[in-house]
Amino acid sequence: MTPTADSPAAGERAPLALVTGCSDALAGIPAALHAAGIAVVDAAGAAGAPPDVAVVAVGPDGNGADVLAGLSAEGAEGTGGNLPVILLAGEGMSAEEIAALDVADFLMVPAPEQELVLRIRTLLRRTKRQQRRRESTEQLRQRIRAISAAIRSSNDPQFMAEQVIAGLSETFGADRSWIRTFGDERVPTLEMGWDNGGVNASAPALPMEEAERMAAMLWEDETVLAVPDHDGAELPDCESLSRAAGKDGLKTSVIVPLGHGGKAFGLLWLAGIATAREWAPIELSLIQHVAGNLAHGLVQGQLITAQRQVLDRVRELDQAKSEFVATVNHELRTPLSSIIGYLDMIMDDGVGQLPHETARMLEIVDRNAHRLNNLVEDVLTLSRSDAGNIQQTIRPVQLAALLQSVISTLAPAAAAGRIDLGLRAPASDVEVDGDQEQLEQVFVNIISNAVKFTPAGGSVAVDISSSRSDAGIPRACVKVRDTGIGIPADEVPKLYGRFFRASNATAAAIQGTGLGLSIVQDLVHQHGGELHISSRLNEGTTVYVQLPARR
Protein backbone atom coordinates (compact mmCIF):
# COMPACT_ATOMS: atom_id res chain seq x y z
CA MET A 1 0.00 0.00 0.00
CA THR A 2 1.38 3.39 -0.96
CA PRO A 3 1.44 5.76 2.08
CA THR A 4 -0.72 8.89 1.83
CA ALA A 5 -1.18 11.99 3.97
CA ASP A 6 -4.08 10.19 5.63
CA SER A 7 -2.20 6.99 6.35
CA PRO A 8 -1.82 6.22 10.08
CA ALA A 9 1.49 7.25 11.67
CA ALA A 10 3.89 4.63 12.91
CA GLY A 11 2.48 2.94 16.00
CA GLU A 12 -1.11 4.07 15.32
CA ARG A 13 -3.80 1.58 14.36
CA ALA A 14 -5.59 1.87 11.05
CA PRO A 15 -9.07 3.48 11.11
CA LEU A 16 -11.76 0.88 11.71
CA ALA A 17 -15.06 0.99 9.84
CA LEU A 18 -18.18 -1.00 10.71
CA VAL A 19 -19.74 -1.96 7.36
CA THR A 20 -23.28 -3.31 7.62
CA GLY A 21 -26.77 -3.22 6.18
CA CYS A 22 -28.02 -4.28 2.75
CA SER A 23 -25.37 -6.64 1.35
CA ASP A 24 -26.29 -5.92 -2.30
CA ALA A 25 -25.58 -2.20 -1.83
CA LEU A 26 -22.25 -2.97 -0.18
CA ALA A 27 -20.74 -4.98 -3.02
CA GLY A 28 -17.08 -4.00 -3.46
CA ILE A 29 -17.12 -1.55 -0.54
CA PRO A 30 -15.08 -3.64 1.99
CA ALA A 31 -12.36 -4.35 -0.60
CA ALA A 32 -12.10 -0.66 -1.52
CA LEU A 33 -11.78 0.33 2.13
CA HIS A 34 -9.09 -2.31 2.73
CA ALA A 35 -7.18 -1.03 -0.27
CA ALA A 36 -7.34 2.50 1.20
CA GLY A 37 -5.90 1.34 4.52
CA ILE A 38 -9.21 1.31 6.43
CA ALA A 39 -9.83 -1.87 8.42
CA VAL A 40 -13.32 -3.31 8.09
CA VAL A 41 -15.59 -5.27 10.40
CA ASP A 42 -19.13 -6.29 9.53
CA ALA A 43 -22.10 -6.69 11.83
CA ALA A 44 -21.33 -10.35 12.34
CA GLY A 45 -17.66 -9.81 13.11
CA ALA A 46 -15.82 -8.46 16.11
CA ALA A 47 -12.81 -6.20 16.61
CA GLY A 48 -10.44 -5.61 19.46
CA ALA A 49 -11.22 -1.87 19.39
CA PRO A 50 -14.50 0.01 18.82
CA PRO A 51 -15.11 1.19 15.24
CA ASP A 52 -14.34 4.79 14.28
CA VAL A 53 -17.09 5.08 11.69
CA ALA A 54 -20.06 3.06 10.44
CA VAL A 55 -21.10 2.59 6.83
CA VAL A 56 -24.74 1.50 6.68
CA ALA A 57 -26.41 0.56 3.41
CA VAL A 58 -30.20 0.70 3.05
CA GLY A 59 -31.54 -1.02 -0.06
CA PRO A 60 -34.46 0.10 -2.24
CA ASP A 61 -36.79 -2.20 -0.32
CA GLY A 62 -35.70 -0.77 3.05
CA ASN A 63 -33.37 -3.67 3.79
CA GLY A 64 -30.84 -2.43 6.38
CA ALA A 65 -33.06 0.29 7.88
CA ASP A 66 -33.37 -1.71 11.09
CA VAL A 67 -29.56 -1.76 11.41
CA LEU A 68 -29.46 2.02 10.99
CA ALA A 69 -32.10 2.46 13.67
CA GLY A 70 -30.11 0.27 16.07
CA LEU A 71 -26.94 2.29 15.53
CA SER A 72 -28.79 5.57 15.98
CA ALA A 73 -30.08 4.49 19.37
CA GLU A 74 -28.05 6.21 22.12
CA GLY A 75 -25.53 3.84 23.65
CA ALA A 76 -25.95 1.17 20.99
CA GLU A 77 -23.88 -1.83 21.98
CA GLY A 78 -20.32 -1.71 20.64
CA THR A 79 -20.54 1.87 19.36
CA GLY A 80 -20.13 3.95 22.50
CA GLY A 81 -23.30 5.82 21.59
CA ASN A 82 -21.36 8.46 19.51
CA LEU A 83 -20.44 6.48 16.40
CA PRO A 84 -20.57 8.68 13.26
CA VAL A 85 -22.61 7.05 10.51
CA ILE A 86 -22.33 7.38 6.72
CA LEU A 87 -25.55 6.29 5.03
CA LEU A 88 -25.61 4.56 1.64
CA ALA A 89 -29.19 5.41 0.71
CA GLY A 90 -31.28 3.36 -1.66
CA GLU A 91 -33.25 4.88 -4.49
CA GLY A 92 -36.47 4.62 -2.52
CA MET A 93 -35.33 7.11 0.18
CA SER A 94 -36.33 10.76 -0.23
CA ALA A 95 -34.21 13.75 0.79
CA GLU A 96 -36.67 14.48 3.62
CA GLU A 97 -36.30 10.94 5.00
CA ILE A 98 -32.51 11.16 4.89
CA ALA A 99 -32.50 14.60 6.59
CA ALA A 100 -34.61 13.18 9.42
CA LEU A 101 -32.03 10.48 10.16
CA ASP A 102 -29.18 10.85 12.69
CA VAL A 103 -26.34 10.39 10.19
CA ALA A 104 -23.12 12.35 9.69
CA ASP A 105 -23.09 12.03 5.87
CA PHE A 106 -24.74 10.08 3.02
CA LEU A 107 -24.25 8.85 -0.54
CA MET A 108 -26.81 7.46 -2.90
CA VAL A 109 -26.48 3.81 -4.00
CA PRO A 110 -24.53 2.78 -5.98
CA ALA A 111 -21.85 4.75 -4.10
CA PRO A 112 -18.59 5.59 -5.89
CA GLU A 113 -15.93 3.76 -3.91
CA GLN A 114 -13.30 6.51 -4.01
CA GLU A 115 -15.92 9.09 -3.08
CA LEU A 116 -16.89 6.94 -0.06
CA VAL A 117 -13.22 6.64 0.99
CA LEU A 118 -12.86 10.44 0.74
CA ARG A 119 -16.04 10.97 2.78
CA ILE A 120 -14.80 8.54 5.45
CA ARG A 121 -11.41 10.22 5.71
CA THR A 122 -13.00 13.69 5.88
CA LEU A 123 -15.42 12.55 8.55
CA LEU A 124 -12.63 10.95 10.60
CA ARG A 125 -10.54 14.13 10.42
CA ARG A 126 -13.53 16.21 11.52
CA THR A 127 -14.29 13.77 14.33
CA LYS A 128 -10.68 13.92 15.55
CA ARG A 129 -10.76 17.72 15.54
CA GLN A 130 -13.98 17.69 17.54
CA GLN A 131 -12.49 15.19 19.96
CA ARG A 132 -9.39 17.34 20.40
CA ARG A 133 -11.57 20.41 21.00
CA ARG A 134 -13.61 18.50 23.58
CA GLU A 135 -10.45 17.32 25.33
CA SER A 136 -8.97 20.82 25.22
CA THR A 137 -12.18 22.32 26.59
CA GLU A 138 -12.29 19.74 29.36
CA GLN A 139 -8.69 20.53 30.26
CA LEU A 140 -9.59 24.22 30.41
CA ARG A 141 -12.57 23.44 32.61
CA GLN A 142 -10.40 21.37 34.95
CA ARG A 143 -7.91 24.22 35.29
CA ILE A 144 -10.75 26.69 35.89
CA ARG A 145 -12.21 24.40 38.54
CA ALA A 146 -8.80 24.29 40.25
CA ILE A 147 -8.60 28.10 40.25
CA SER A 148 -12.15 28.39 41.61
CA ALA A 149 -11.35 25.84 44.33
CA ALA A 150 -8.30 27.91 45.33
CA ILE A 151 -10.53 30.99 45.63
CA ARG A 152 -12.97 29.14 47.87
CA SER A 153 -10.16 27.78 50.06
CA SER A 154 -9.22 31.17 51.50
CA ASN A 155 -10.61 34.47 52.73
CA ASP A 156 -7.34 36.31 52.08
CA PRO A 157 -7.92 38.77 49.19
CA GLN A 158 -4.23 38.85 48.28
CA PHE A 159 -4.09 35.06 48.00
CA MET A 160 -7.30 34.88 45.96
CA ALA A 161 -6.09 37.54 43.53
CA GLU A 162 -2.71 35.83 43.12
CA GLN A 163 -4.36 32.49 42.37
CA VAL A 164 -6.65 34.04 39.76
CA ILE A 165 -4.12 36.21 37.97
CA ALA A 166 -1.44 33.53 37.84
CA GLY A 167 -3.86 30.68 37.07
CA LEU A 168 -5.68 32.45 34.23
CA SER A 169 -2.47 33.82 32.73
CA GLU A 170 -0.89 30.37 32.58
CA THR A 171 -4.09 28.67 31.42
CA PHE A 172 -4.71 31.05 28.51
CA GLY A 173 -1.10 31.85 27.68
CA ALA A 174 -1.23 35.55 28.60
CA ASP A 175 2.03 37.51 28.67
CA ARG A 176 0.84 40.22 31.05
CA SER A 177 -2.16 40.48 33.34
CA TRP A 178 -3.55 42.86 35.95
CA ILE A 179 -6.18 42.97 38.66
CA ARG A 180 -7.40 46.30 40.01
CA THR A 181 -10.11 47.18 42.49
CA PHE A 182 -11.35 50.71 43.09
CA GLY A 183 -12.35 52.59 46.21
CA ASP A 184 -15.34 50.57 47.43
CA GLU A 185 -16.43 49.61 50.92
CA ARG A 186 -17.36 46.10 49.73
CA VAL A 187 -13.85 44.96 48.82
CA PRO A 188 -10.25 45.74 49.78
CA THR A 189 -8.10 47.88 47.48
CA LEU A 190 -5.96 45.67 45.23
CA GLU A 191 -3.47 46.47 42.47
CA MET A 192 -1.62 43.40 41.24
CA GLY A 193 0.23 42.54 38.04
CA TRP A 194 1.59 39.37 36.46
CA ASP A 195 4.12 38.69 33.72
CA ASN A 196 6.30 35.78 32.70
CA GLY A 197 8.35 36.32 35.86
CA GLY A 198 5.31 35.78 38.10
CA VAL A 199 3.16 38.03 40.30
CA ASN A 200 4.39 41.62 40.65
CA ALA A 201 3.18 45.05 41.66
CA SER A 202 3.00 46.57 38.17
CA ALA A 203 -0.12 48.32 36.91
CA PRO A 204 -1.44 48.93 33.37
CA ALA A 205 -0.94 52.30 31.69
CA LEU A 206 -4.72 52.82 31.73
CA PRO A 207 -5.51 55.68 34.18
CA MET A 208 -7.59 54.76 37.22
CA GLU A 209 -10.56 56.92 36.23
CA GLU A 210 -10.60 55.34 32.78
CA ALA A 211 -10.40 51.87 34.31
CA GLU A 212 -13.39 52.67 36.55
CA ARG A 213 -15.38 53.98 33.58
CA MET A 214 -14.62 50.92 31.47
CA ALA A 215 -15.46 48.50 34.29
CA ALA A 216 -18.77 50.30 34.89
CA MET A 217 -19.63 50.19 31.17
CA LEU A 218 -18.85 46.48 30.81
CA TRP A 219 -20.68 45.62 34.05
CA GLU A 220 -23.78 47.48 32.94
CA ASP A 221 -23.72 45.70 29.57
CA GLU A 222 -23.02 42.33 31.25
CA THR A 223 -20.20 41.60 28.83
CA VAL A 224 -16.42 41.42 28.44
CA LEU A 225 -14.14 43.27 26.04
CA ALA A 226 -12.07 40.99 23.79
CA VAL A 227 -9.58 42.68 21.42
CA PRO A 228 -8.03 40.17 18.97
CA ASP A 229 -5.51 42.74 17.63
CA HIS A 230 -4.84 46.20 19.06
CA ASP A 231 -3.14 47.25 15.82
CA GLY A 232 -5.85 48.96 13.84
CA ALA A 233 -8.65 47.85 16.19
CA GLU A 234 -11.56 50.29 16.32
CA LEU A 235 -12.69 50.61 19.92
CA PRO A 236 -15.49 53.18 20.27
CA ASP A 237 -15.13 55.35 23.40
CA CYS A 238 -11.91 53.48 24.28
CA GLU A 239 -9.17 55.76 22.91
CA SER A 240 -7.49 55.66 26.32
CA LEU A 241 -7.37 51.85 26.13
CA SER A 242 -5.66 52.00 22.74
CA ARG A 243 -3.10 54.45 24.13
CA ALA A 244 -2.52 52.27 27.19
CA ALA A 245 -2.13 49.16 25.03
CA GLY A 246 0.45 50.96 22.92
CA LYS A 247 2.44 52.08 25.97
CA ASP A 248 2.45 48.55 27.39
CA GLY A 249 3.24 46.97 24.02
CA LEU A 250 0.06 44.90 23.98
CA LYS A 251 -1.14 42.99 20.94
CA THR A 252 -4.33 41.37 22.22
CA SER A 253 -6.47 41.79 25.35
CA VAL A 254 -9.44 40.53 27.32
CA ILE A 255 -10.90 42.87 29.95
CA VAL A 256 -13.47 41.55 32.42
CA PRO A 257 -15.32 43.69 34.99
CA LEU A 258 -15.37 42.70 38.66
CA GLY A 259 -18.51 43.58 40.52
CA HIS A 260 -21.33 42.55 42.79
CA GLY A 261 -24.97 43.57 42.68
CA GLY A 262 -25.55 46.66 40.57
CA LYS A 263 -22.07 48.13 40.64
CA ALA A 264 -18.59 47.26 39.36
CA PHE A 265 -15.67 47.58 41.75
CA GLY A 266 -12.69 46.46 39.66
CA LEU A 267 -11.42 44.79 36.53
CA LEU A 268 -9.34 41.84 35.38
CA TRP A 269 -7.13 42.30 32.30
CA LEU A 270 -5.36 39.48 30.41
CA ALA A 271 -3.06 40.52 27.55
CA GLY A 272 -0.65 39.11 24.97
CA ILE A 273 2.30 41.02 23.48
CA ALA A 274 3.51 38.70 20.72
CA THR A 275 0.74 37.94 18.26
CA ALA A 276 -2.90 38.69 17.61
CA ARG A 277 -5.38 36.16 18.90
CA GLU A 278 -9.01 35.25 18.39
CA TRP A 279 -10.55 34.59 21.80
CA ALA A 280 -12.96 31.65 21.64
CA PRO A 281 -16.41 32.07 23.24
CA ILE A 282 -15.70 29.19 25.65
CA GLU A 283 -12.49 30.95 26.76
CA LEU A 284 -14.30 34.22 27.40
CA SER A 285 -17.06 32.38 29.26
CA LEU A 286 -14.58 30.59 31.54
CA ILE A 287 -12.62 33.79 32.24
CA GLN A 288 -15.85 35.56 33.11
CA HIS A 289 -16.83 32.67 35.38
CA VAL A 290 -13.58 32.92 37.33
CA ALA A 291 -13.93 36.70 37.56
CA GLY A 292 -17.37 36.20 39.09
CA ASN A 293 -15.96 33.74 41.63
CA LEU A 294 -13.17 36.17 42.48
CA ALA A 295 -15.63 39.05 42.97
CA HIS A 296 -17.79 36.92 45.24
CA GLY A 297 -14.74 35.74 47.18
CA LEU A 298 -13.47 39.31 47.67
CA VAL A 299 -16.84 40.48 48.97
CA GLN A 300 -17.16 37.51 51.32
CA GLY A 301 -13.56 37.91 52.47
CA GLN A 302 -14.16 41.57 53.27
CA LEU A 303 -17.27 40.68 55.27
CA ILE A 304 -15.43 37.98 57.19
CA THR A 305 -12.54 40.37 57.86
CA ALA A 306 -14.99 42.96 59.17
CA GLN A 307 -16.67 40.33 61.35
CA ARG A 308 -13.31 39.29 62.76
CA GLN A 309 -12.50 42.90 63.56
CA VAL A 310 -15.84 43.24 65.34
CA LEU A 311 -15.18 40.00 67.21
CA ASP A 312 -11.74 41.21 68.25
CA ARG A 313 -13.30 44.44 69.47
CA VAL A 314 -15.96 42.52 71.39
CA ARG A 315 -13.24 40.46 73.02
CA GLU A 316 -11.40 43.63 73.98
CA LEU A 317 -14.59 45.05 75.47
CA ASP A 318 -15.26 41.80 77.29
CA GLN A 319 -11.77 41.91 78.74
CA ALA A 320 -12.32 45.53 79.78
CA LYS A 321 -15.60 44.53 81.40
CA SER A 322 -13.90 41.74 83.31
CA GLU A 323 -11.25 44.14 84.52
CA PHE A 324 -13.95 46.62 85.52
CA VAL A 325 -15.87 43.96 87.44
CA ALA A 326 -12.66 42.96 89.21
CA THR A 327 -12.17 46.62 90.15
CA VAL A 328 -15.76 46.85 91.38
CA ASN A 329 -15.25 43.72 93.44
CA HIS A 330 -12.15 45.09 95.14
CA GLU A 331 -12.65 48.87 95.21
CA LEU A 332 -16.35 48.93 96.15
CA ARG A 333 -17.11 45.81 98.14
CA THR A 334 -14.17 46.24 100.53
CA PRO A 335 -14.99 49.80 101.66
CA LEU A 336 -18.74 49.04 101.65
CA SER A 337 -18.19 46.11 103.97
CA SER A 338 -16.27 48.40 106.34
CA ILE A 339 -18.95 51.11 106.16
CA ILE A 340 -21.79 48.67 106.83
CA GLY A 341 -19.85 46.99 109.63
CA TYR A 342 -19.02 50.21 111.44
CA LEU A 343 -22.57 51.51 110.99
CA ASP A 344 -23.93 48.34 112.60
CA MET A 345 -21.56 48.79 115.53
CA ILE A 346 -22.47 52.48 116.00
CA MET A 347 -26.17 51.82 115.76
CA ASP A 348 -26.04 48.80 118.09
CA ASP A 349 -23.89 50.57 120.70
CA GLY A 350 -25.90 53.76 120.49
CA VAL A 351 -29.37 52.32 121.00
CA GLY A 352 -31.20 54.75 123.27
CA GLN A 353 -28.21 57.06 123.54
CA LEU A 354 -28.01 58.68 120.07
CA PRO A 355 -30.10 61.75 119.43
CA HIS A 356 -33.21 60.92 117.40
CA GLU A 357 -32.07 63.00 114.41
CA THR A 358 -28.64 61.35 114.38
CA ALA A 359 -30.16 57.87 114.61
CA ARG A 360 -32.49 58.67 111.70
CA MET A 361 -29.60 59.87 109.55
CA LEU A 362 -27.58 56.77 110.36
CA GLU A 363 -30.53 54.59 109.33
CA ILE A 364 -30.66 56.39 105.97
CA VAL A 365 -26.91 55.89 105.52
CA ASP A 366 -27.24 52.21 106.44
CA ARG A 367 -30.14 51.70 104.04
CA ASN A 368 -28.30 53.30 101.15
CA ALA A 369 -25.10 51.41 101.96
CA HIS A 370 -27.01 48.12 101.77
CA ARG A 371 -28.68 49.30 98.56
CA LEU A 372 -25.29 50.04 97.01
CA ASN A 373 -23.95 46.71 98.24
CA ASN A 374 -26.90 44.90 96.62
CA LEU A 375 -26.20 46.70 93.34
CA VAL A 376 -22.57 45.55 93.43
CA GLU A 377 -23.72 41.99 94.14
CA ASP A 378 -26.15 42.15 91.19
CA VAL A 379 -23.43 43.35 88.81
CA LEU A 380 -21.08 40.59 89.98
CA THR A 381 -23.83 37.98 89.60
CA LEU A 382 -24.50 39.07 86.00
CA SER A 383 -20.78 39.03 85.23
CA ARG A 384 -20.42 35.50 86.60
CA SER A 385 -23.49 34.43 84.61
CA ASP A 386 -22.05 35.85 81.37
CA ALA A 387 -18.79 34.04 81.99
CA GLY A 388 -20.58 30.80 82.93
CA ASN A 389 -18.96 30.85 86.35
CA ILE A 390 -22.03 30.61 88.53
CA GLN A 391 -21.48 27.66 90.85
CA GLN A 392 -24.44 25.57 91.93
CA THR A 393 -24.92 23.14 94.80
CA ILE A 394 -27.85 21.00 93.74
CA ARG A 395 -29.93 19.32 96.40
CA PRO A 396 -33.61 18.69 97.17
CA VAL A 397 -35.42 21.94 98.03
CA GLN A 398 -38.87 22.10 99.65
CA LEU A 399 -40.60 25.05 98.03
CA ALA A 400 -43.07 25.67 100.86
CA ALA A 401 -40.32 25.97 103.47
CA LEU A 402 -38.19 28.12 101.16
CA LEU A 403 -41.04 30.51 100.35
CA GLN A 404 -42.18 30.71 103.98
CA SER A 405 -38.65 31.81 104.92
CA VAL A 406 -38.67 34.45 102.16
CA ILE A 407 -42.08 35.77 103.26
CA SER A 408 -40.95 35.94 106.87
CA THR A 409 -37.98 38.05 105.80
CA LEU A 410 -40.18 40.42 103.79
CA ALA A 411 -43.09 40.52 106.23
CA PRO A 412 -41.87 43.64 108.11
CA ALA A 413 -41.62 45.62 104.88
CA ALA A 414 -45.09 44.43 103.86
CA ALA A 415 -46.55 45.31 107.27
CA ALA A 416 -44.95 48.76 107.17
CA GLY A 417 -46.69 49.39 103.86
CA ARG A 418 -50.00 47.89 105.11
CA ILE A 419 -49.83 45.14 102.46
CA ASP A 420 -51.34 41.71 103.00
CA LEU A 421 -48.62 39.13 102.19
CA GLY A 422 -49.59 35.45 102.30
CA LEU A 423 -48.61 31.98 101.10
CA ARG A 424 -50.89 29.20 99.96
CA ALA A 425 -49.27 25.78 99.57
CA PRO A 426 -50.70 22.31 98.79
CA ALA A 427 -51.04 19.69 101.52
CA SER A 428 -48.18 17.63 100.13
CA ASP A 429 -45.04 19.67 99.72
CA VAL A 430 -43.58 20.16 96.26
CA GLU A 431 -39.86 19.53 95.92
CA VAL A 432 -37.39 20.58 93.26
CA ASP A 433 -33.71 19.87 92.70
CA GLY A 434 -31.85 23.15 92.85
CA ASP A 435 -29.44 25.49 94.56
CA GLN A 436 -31.10 26.67 97.79
CA GLU A 437 -29.43 30.09 97.87
CA GLN A 438 -30.04 30.85 94.21
CA LEU A 439 -33.72 29.87 94.39
CA GLU A 440 -34.06 32.00 97.50
CA GLN A 441 -32.51 34.90 95.56
CA VAL A 442 -35.06 34.34 92.78
CA PHE A 443 -38.09 34.52 95.03
CA VAL A 444 -36.77 37.31 97.28
CA ASN A 445 -36.38 39.41 94.15
CA ILE A 446 -39.84 38.58 92.76
CA ILE A 447 -41.77 38.95 96.04
CA SER A 448 -39.90 42.07 97.16
CA ASN A 449 -40.74 43.66 93.78
CA ALA A 450 -44.39 42.77 94.32
CA VAL A 451 -44.35 44.39 97.78
CA LYS A 452 -42.45 47.44 96.55
CA PHE A 453 -44.82 48.17 93.65
CA THR A 454 -48.07 47.54 95.58
CA PRO A 455 -49.73 50.59 97.21
CA ALA A 456 -50.90 50.57 100.83
CA GLY A 457 -53.97 48.43 101.39
CA GLY A 458 -53.08 46.03 98.56
CA SER A 459 -52.12 42.39 98.67
CA VAL A 460 -49.43 39.99 97.46
CA ALA A 461 -50.44 36.33 97.15
CA VAL A 462 -47.93 33.51 96.67
CA ASP A 463 -49.28 30.14 95.44
CA ILE A 464 -47.51 26.81 95.00
CA SER A 465 -48.93 24.16 92.68
CA SER A 466 -47.78 21.22 90.59
CA SER A 467 -48.63 20.10 87.06
CA ARG A 468 -47.21 18.19 84.10
CA SER A 469 -45.80 19.45 80.84
CA ASP A 470 -47.13 18.37 77.45
CA ALA A 471 -44.45 15.65 77.51
CA GLY A 472 -45.69 14.39 80.86
CA ILE A 473 -42.77 15.79 82.91
CA PRO A 474 -43.81 16.89 86.44
CA ARG A 475 -43.40 20.61 87.13
CA ALA A 476 -43.58 22.87 90.15
CA CYS A 477 -45.22 26.24 89.66
CA VAL A 478 -44.93 29.29 91.91
CA LYS A 479 -47.30 32.16 91.17
CA VAL A 480 -46.77 35.59 92.73
CA ARG A 481 -49.71 37.92 92.17
CA ASP A 482 -49.94 41.49 93.40
CA THR A 483 -52.51 44.29 93.18
CA GLY A 484 -49.87 46.89 92.44
CA ILE A 485 -49.39 49.60 89.84
CA GLY A 486 -48.91 47.13 86.99
CA ILE A 487 -46.81 47.60 83.88
CA PRO A 488 -47.72 49.11 80.48
CA ALA A 489 -48.47 46.24 78.06
CA ASP A 490 -45.85 47.30 75.49
CA GLU A 491 -43.13 47.33 78.18
CA VAL A 492 -43.71 43.81 79.56
CA PRO A 493 -41.36 42.09 77.02
CA LYS A 494 -38.61 44.58 77.94
CA LEU A 495 -38.62 43.70 81.63
CA TYR A 496 -36.03 40.95 81.13
CA GLY A 497 -33.52 43.41 79.71
CA ARG A 498 -30.74 44.66 81.90
CA PHE A 499 -31.19 48.07 83.54
CA PHE A 500 -34.69 48.44 82.09
CA ARG A 501 -37.30 49.99 84.37
CA ALA A 502 -40.98 50.44 83.60
CA SER A 503 -41.92 54.04 82.82
CA ASN A 504 -44.57 54.25 85.55
CA ALA A 505 -42.08 52.98 88.16
CA THR A 506 -39.59 55.65 87.10
CA ALA A 507 -42.32 58.32 87.15
CA ALA A 508 -43.30 57.29 90.67
CA ALA A 509 -39.64 57.54 91.79
CA ILE A 510 -39.67 53.96 93.07
CA GLN A 511 -36.08 52.92 93.65
CA GLY A 512 -34.50 50.08 91.65
CA THR A 513 -31.64 49.20 89.31
CA GLY A 514 -33.47 47.27 86.60
CA LEU A 515 -31.18 44.27 87.07
CA GLY A 516 -33.34 42.06 89.27
CA LEU A 517 -35.54 40.34 86.68
CA SER A 518 -32.58 39.81 84.36
CA ILE A 519 -30.79 37.94 87.16
CA VAL A 520 -33.97 36.05 88.03
CA GLN A 521 -34.41 34.90 84.44
CA ASP A 522 -30.79 33.70 84.21
CA LEU A 523 -31.08 31.71 87.45
CA VAL A 524 -34.45 30.19 86.51
CA HIS A 525 -33.09 29.10 83.12
CA GLN A 526 -30.01 27.57 84.76
CA HIS A 527 -32.40 25.45 86.82
CA GLY A 528 -34.15 24.27 83.65
CA GLY A 529 -37.22 26.38 84.37
CA GLU A 530 -39.25 29.13 82.72
CA LEU A 531 -40.25 32.63 83.79
CA HIS A 532 -43.41 34.38 82.58
CA ILE A 533 -44.87 37.76 83.47
CA SER A 534 -48.37 39.08 82.80
CA SER A 535 -49.53 42.52 83.88
CA ARG A 536 -52.25 45.11 83.46
CA LEU A 537 -51.65 48.77 84.17
CA ASN A 538 -53.10 49.87 87.54
CA GLU A 539 -54.47 46.37 88.18
CA GLY A 540 -51.42 44.35 89.16
CA THR A 541 -48.81 41.90 87.98
CA THR A 542 -48.51 38.11 88.07
CA VAL A 543 -45.15 36.34 87.84
CA TYR A 544 -45.03 32.61 87.06
CA VAL A 545 -41.97 30.49 87.83
CA GLN A 546 -42.04 26.92 86.54
CA LEU A 547 -39.33 24.47 87.63
CA PRO A 548 -38.83 20.75 86.98
CA ALA A 549 -40.28 18.96 90.01
CA ARG A 550 -38.31 16.35 91.90
CA ARG A 551 -39.53 12.88 90.87
C-alpha positions, 0 to 999 in steps of 0.5 A: 500500500502506498502511504498517503497523507491520511495513512496512520502514523507509525504505532497508530492503528488503522481506522476501523469501519463498521460496514453493515446493512443491505449486502447488495448495496455494499458490493465492493465496498469492503475491498475498496476500504481495505485497499485505502488502509481502512480496516473493516468489520461487519455486523457479524464480526468483532474487533479488538477496538471500537469502530471509528465510523459506520457505513450503513447501506439501506436497499431500495426495499428498506433492507438495512433500515433496522440496522441504521435504527439500532446504531442511531439508538443512544448507547448502541452496543459496541458503538459507544453511543457516539459512532458517526454514521455514513448512510448509503441510501437506496433509491427509494429514500427521499431527501426528507427521510434522509434529513430526518435520520441521525447520520453524519453524511450520506451517498446514494447507492450505488456509491462511488468507492473513491468518493466513499473513501474520501467521505470517510477520511474527511469525517474521521478528520472532523471527528478527531478535531472535535475530539481534540476540542472536547479534550482541550475544553475539558482541560480548560474546565479542569484548570478553571475548577482548580482556580475556583477551588483555590478561591474558595479555600481562603478568605485572604484577598491577596491570596485569591487575587494571586491564584486568579491572575497567575492561574488564568495567565498560565491557562490562557497563555497571557504575557501580562495580566492585571487585577485592580479594584477601586475605592469601594467599601465592599472589597479591599483595594488591590493592584496586582500585576503578572508577567512571565516572571510571576506576580508583581506590583506593576499596573497597566498604563490605563488611568484609574478613572478610565479603568473605573469607567470601562469597568462600569460600562462592561458591568452594565452591559453584562459583557467582556471586552475581547480585542483580537488585535490592538493594531488597527482595532476600532474601539469606540469610546476606548481611545485611552485603552488604545493608548494604554495598550500601545504604551504597554506593548500589547497585541491582544487583550481581554478585559473583564469587569469585577462587581457585585450587585448593581455596581462594578468595583474592579477589573481583570485584564489578560493581555498578549504582546507577541501575536494577535489572537481570536478569543474563543467564546468558551475561553471568554465564558470561563474567564468571566466565570472565574472573575465572578468567583473572584468578585464573590470571594473578595466580597465575602472575604471583606465581610469575614474580615470585618466580622473578625474585627468586630469580634476582636473588638468585642473580646477587647470590650469583654476583657475591659468589662472583666477588669472593671468587674474585678475593680468593682469587686475590690474597690467597692465591696471592701470599703462598703463592707467596712462602712456597713460593719461600722454603721452596725456597731455604731447603731447597736452601741448607740441604742437609746443614747443617740439623738433621734435626728442622728439615729435617723440619719444613720438609718438612711446611711445604712439603708443606702449602703445596703442598697449600694452593696446589693447593686454591686452583688447584682453586677457581679452575679451578672458578670459570673453568669455571662462568663458561665462561672455561677457555681451551683450546689444541687440538692432537694429543696422544699418550696413551701419551706423556702417561700415561707422563709422568704415571706418571713424576711419580707413581712416587716416591709409588707406590714410597714406598707399595710400590704397583706402578704400570704402563702398558699401551699398544697397539703403535700409539699412540692420539691425541686432539685436546685441550689437553695441560695439561688432559688431564695434569691429568685423569690426574694427578688420577685416577692420584694418587687411585688411588695415594693410596687403595691400601694398601701392596702393592697395584697401579694399572694404567693401560690404553690402548685404542681402540674405536668408538661405536654411531655408528661414531665412533672413541674412545680409552679410558683405564682406571685400575684400582686394588686400593684401599679402594673406595667404598660403592656408594650413594656412587659417584654422589655422587663427581662432586659438589663437596667430596664425599668418600667416608665410608671415605676420611674415616674413614681420615683420607686427605687430600683436598678433594673437588674433584678428580673434579668438575674432572676431569668438567668437563674431560673433558666439555669435550673431548667425552668421558665419565667413568665410575666403578665400585667395590666396597668393599675391592676397588678402583675402576676409572675409565674416560675415553673421548675422541673419537680423532683420525681 
